[in-house]
Amino acid sequence: MFLVGHLIGYGIYTAETRFDDVPLWFHLTVWPLLTLVLCLALLPSVKGAVVSLHFALRMHGFGTGREPNPPDEGRGQS
């Protein structure tokens, strides 16, 4: 969404500054639809990149496959 926000913001800015008399209906139909399409189109690849980055940096959740030892609950306590 960070990337899409920059792209849509630049598009709106360009439409307002370079073209004269852009109708309101254009802004109300094109920009929300384009935002939705870009978010849905970029979602799988950006999500894959984030998961790959987490895996490459060995962040939490991508361990060696061994589970941590469970805490000793109720053992040896009277």
mmCIF file of the C-alpha atoms, coordinates in Angstrom:
data_MODEL
# 
_entry.id   MODEL 
# 
loop_
_atom_site.group_PDB 
_atom_site.id 
_atom_site.type_symbol 
_atom_site.label_atom_id 
_atom_site.label_alt_id 
_atom_site.label_comp_id 
_atom_site.label_asym_id 
_atom_site.label_entity_id 
_atom_site.label_seq_id 
_atom_site.pdbx_PDB_ins_code 
_atom_site.Cartn_x 
_atom_site.Cartn_y 
_atom_site.Cartn_z 
_atom_site.occupancy 
_atom_site.B_iso_or_equiv 
_atom_site.pdbx_formal_charge 
_atom_site.auth_seq_id 
_atom_site.auth_comp_id 
_atom_site.auth_asym_id 
_atom_site.auth_atom_id 
_atom_site.pdbx_PDB_model_num 
ATOM 1  C CA . MET A 1 1  ? 0.000   0.000   0.000   1.00 0.00 ? 1  MET A CA 1 
ATOM 2  C CA . PHE A 1 2  ? 2.985   2.266   0.562   1.00 0.00 ? 2  PHE A CA 1 
ATOM 3  C CA . LEU A 1 3  ? 3.986   1.876   -3.085  1.00 0.00 ? 3  LEU A CA 1 
ATOM 4  C CA . VAL A 1 4  ? 0.438   2.232   -4.396  1.00 0.00 ? 4  VAL A CA 1 
ATOM 5  C CA . GLY A 1 5  ? -0.103  5.381   -2.342  1.00 0.00 ? 5  GLY A CA 1 
ATOM 6  C CA . HIS A 1 6  ? 2.904   7.019   -3.935  1.00 0.00 ? 6  HIS A CA 1 
ATOM 7  C CA . LEU A 1 7  ? 1.853   6.014   -7.437  1.00 0.00 ? 7  LEU A CA 1 
ATOM 8  C CA . ILE A 1 8  ? -1.736  7.194   -7.018  1.00 0.00 ? 8  ILE A CA 1 
ATOM 9  C CA . GLY A 1 9  ? -0.657  10.395  -5.273  1.00 0.00 ? 9  GLY A CA 1 
ATOM 10 C CA . TYR A 1 10 ? 1.702   11.199  -8.130  1.00 0.00 ? 10 TYR A CA 1 
ATOM 11 C CA . GLY A 1 11 ? -1.066  10.470  -10.638 1.00 0.00 ? 11 GLY A CA 1 
ATOM 12 C CA . ILE A 1 12 ? -3.511  12.786  -8.901  1.00 0.00 ? 12 ILE A CA 1 
ATOM 13 C CA . TYR A 1 13 ? -0.899  15.519  -8.591  1.00 0.00 ? 13 TYR A CA 1 
ATOM 14 C CA . THR A 1 14 ? 0.033   15.203  -12.260 1.00 0.00 ? 14 THR A CA 1 
ATOM 15 C CA . ALA A 1 15 ? -3.585  15.234  -13.386 1.00 0.00 ? 15 ALA A CA 1 
ATOM 16 C CA . GLU A 1 16 ? -4.295  18.375  -11.380 1.00 0.00 ? 16 GLU A CA 1 
ATOM 17 C CA . THR A 1 17 ? -1.191  20.325  -12.381 1.00 0.00 ? 17 THR A CA 1 
ATOM 18 C CA . ARG A 1 18 ? -0.589  19.393  -16.021 1.00 0.00 ? 18 ARG A CA 1 
ATOM 19 C CA . PHE A 1 19 ? -4.101  19.073  -17.393 1.00 0.00 ? 19 PHE A CA 1 
ATOM 20 C CA . ASP A 1 20 ? -6.644  21.857  -17.352 1.00 0.00 ? 20 ASP A CA 1 
ATOM 21 C CA . ASP A 1 21 ? -10.168 21.308  -16.117 1.00 0.00 ? 21 ASP A CA 1 
ATOM 22 C CA . VAL A 1 22 ? -10.127 17.632  -15.140 1.00 0.00 ? 22 VAL A CA 1 
ATOM 23 C CA . PRO A 1 23 ? -13.734 16.762  -14.238 1.00 0.00 ? 23 PRO A CA 1 
ATOM 24 C CA . LEU A 1 24 ? -14.601 15.613  -10.747 1.00 0.00 ? 24 LEU A CA 1 
ATOM 25 C CA . TRP A 1 25 ? -16.241 12.418  -12.008 1.00 0.00 ? 25 TRP A CA 1 
ATOM 26 C CA . PHE A 1 26 ? -12.865 11.387  -13.445 1.00 0.00 ? 26 PHE A CA 1 
ATOM 27 C CA . HIS A 1 27 ? -11.192 11.672  -10.055 1.00 0.00 ? 27 HIS A CA 1 
ATOM 28 C CA . LEU A 1 28 ? -14.048 9.902   -8.271  1.00 0.00 ? 28 LEU A CA 1 
ATOM 29 C CA . THR A 1 29 ? -14.058 6.925   -10.631 1.00 0.00 ? 29 THR A CA 1 
ATOM 30 C CA . VAL A 1 30 ? -10.522 6.422   -11.907 1.00 0.00 ? 30 VAL A CA 1 
ATOM 31 C CA . TRP A 1 31 ? -8.385  6.861   -8.776  1.00 0.00 ? 31 TRP A CA 1 
ATOM 32 C CA . PRO A 1 32 ? -10.320 4.563   -6.389  1.00 0.00 ? 32 PRO A CA 1 
ATOM 33 C CA . LEU A 1 33 ? -10.602 1.859   -9.055  1.00 0.00 ? 33 LEU A CA 1 
ATOM 34 C CA . LEU A 1 34 ? -6.934  2.138   -9.956  1.00 0.00 ? 34 LEU A CA 1 
ATOM 35 C CA . THR A 1 35 ? -6.008  2.000   -6.256  1.00 0.00 ? 35 THR A CA 1 
ATOM 36 C CA . LEU A 1 36 ? -8.024  -1.181  -5.751  1.00 0.00 ? 36 LEU A CA 1 
ATOM 37 C CA . VAL A 1 37 ? -6.621  -2.858  -8.859  1.00 0.00 ? 37 VAL A CA 1 
ATOM 38 C CA . LEU A 1 38 ? -3.013  -1.987  -8.004  1.00 0.00 ? 38 LEU A CA 1 
ATOM 39 C CA . CYS A 1 39 ? -3.382  -3.164  -4.391  1.00 0.00 ? 39 CYS A CA 1 
ATOM 40 C CA . LEU A 1 40 ? -4.814  -6.501  -5.470  1.00 0.00 ? 40 LEU A CA 1 
ATOM 41 C CA . ALA A 1 41 ? -2.289  -6.920  -8.287  1.00 0.00 ? 41 ALA A CA 1 
ATOM 42 C CA . LEU A 1 42 ? 0.773   -6.171  -6.148  1.00 0.00 ? 42 LEU A CA 1 
ATOM 43 C CA . LEU A 1 43 ? -0.354  -8.037  -3.031  1.00 0.00 ? 43 LEU A CA 1 
ATOM 44 C CA . PRO A 1 44 ? 1.016   -11.529 -3.881  1.00 0.00 ? 44 PRO A CA 1 
ATOM 45 C CA . SER A 1 45 ? 4.432   -10.358 -5.023  1.00 0.00 ? 45 SER A CA 1 
ATOM 46 C CA . VAL A 1 46 ? 4.944   -7.919  -2.154  1.00 0.00 ? 46 VAL A CA 1 
ATOM 47 C CA . LYS A 1 47 ? 3.788   -10.524 0.369   1.00 0.00 ? 47 LYS A CA 1 
ATOM 48 C CA . GLY A 1 48 ? 6.206   -13.053 -1.133  1.00 0.00 ? 48 GLY A CA 1 
ATOM 49 C CA . ALA A 1 49 ? 9.038   -10.530 -0.921  1.00 0.00 ? 49 ALA A CA 1 
ATOM 50 C CA . VAL A 1 50 ? 8.312   -9.818  2.745   1.00 0.00 ? 50 VAL A CA 1 
ATOM 51 C CA . VAL A 1 51 ? 8.151   -13.514 3.645   1.00 0.00 ? 51 VAL A CA 1 
ATOM 52 C CA . SER A 1 52 ? 11.391  -14.132 1.720   1.00 0.00 ? 52 SER A CA 1 
ATOM 53 C CA . LEU A 1 53 ? 13.084  -11.281 3.556   1.00 0.00 ? 53 LEU A CA 1 
ATOM 54 C CA . HIS A 1 54 ? 11.982  -12.716 6.902   1.00 0.00 ? 54 HIS A CA 1 
ATOM 55 C CA . PHE A 1 55 ? 13.294  -16.121 5.884   1.00 0.00 ? 55 PHE A CA 1 
ATOM 56 C CA . ALA A 1 56 ? 16.626  -14.697 4.663   1.00 0.00 ? 56 ALA A CA 1 
ATOM 57 C CA . LEU A 1 57 ? 17.147  -12.736 7.878   1.00 0.00 ? 57 LEU A CA 1 
ATOM 58 C CA . ARG A 1 58 ? 16.250  -15.800 9.979   1.00 0.00 ? 58 ARG A CA 1 
ATOM 59 C CA . MET A 1 59 ? 13.544  -13.941 11.814  1.00 0.00 ? 59 MET A CA 1 
ATOM 60 C CA . HIS A 1 60 ? 11.157  -15.569 14.287  1.00 0.00 ? 60 HIS A CA 1 
ATOM 61 C CA . GLY A 1 61 ? 9.146   -18.413 12.846  1.00 0.00 ? 61 GLY A CA 1 
ATOM 62 C CA . PHE A 1 62 ? 11.790  -19.863 10.541  1.00 0.00 ? 62 PHE A CA 1 
ATOM 63 C CA . GLY A 1 63 ? 13.840  -21.886 12.994  1.00 0.00 ? 63 GLY A CA 1 
ATOM 64 C CA . THR A 1 64 ? 15.597  -25.212 12.618  1.00 0.00 ? 64 THR A CA 1 
ATOM 65 C CA . GLY A 1 65 ? 12.388  -27.170 12.972  1.00 0.00 ? 65 GLY A CA 1 
ATOM 66 C CA . ARG A 1 66 ? 12.893  -27.909 16.655  1.00 0.00 ? 66 ARG A CA 1 
ATOM 67 C CA . GLU A 1 67 ? 10.222  -26.730 19.020  1.00 0.00 ? 67 GLU A CA 1 
ATOM 68 C CA . PRO A 1 68 ? 11.329  -24.956 22.195  1.00 0.00 ? 68 PRO A CA 1 
ATOM 69 C CA . ASN A 1 69 ? 11.110  -26.913 25.400  1.00 0.00 ? 69 ASN A CA 1 
ATOM 70 C CA . PRO A 1 70 ? 7.733   -26.461 27.096  1.00 0.00 ? 70 PRO A CA 1 
ATOM 71 C CA . PRO A 1 71 ? 7.829   -24.923 30.553  1.00 0.00 ? 71 PRO A CA 1 
ATOM 72 C CA . ASP A 1 72 ? 7.708   -27.302 33.501  1.00 0.00 ? 72 ASP A CA 1 
ATOM 73 C CA . GLU A 1 73 ? 4.216   -26.704 34.781  1.00 0.00 ? 73 GLU A CA 1 
ATOM 74 C CA . GLY A 1 74 ? 3.324   -28.364 38.035  1.00 0.00 ? 74 GLY A CA 1 
ATOM 75 C CA . ARG A 1 75 ? 6.324   -30.710 38.166  1.00 0.00 ? 75 ARG A CA 1 
ATOM 76 C CA . GLY A 1 76 ? 8.121   -30.948 41.443  1.00 0.00 ? 76 GLY A CA 1 
ATOM 77 C CA . GLN A 1 77 ? 6.019   -28.295 43.081  1.00 0.00 ? 77 GLN A CA 1 
ATOM 78 C CA . SER A 1 78 ? 4.109   -29.079 46.272  1.00 0.00 ? 78 SER A CA 1 
# 
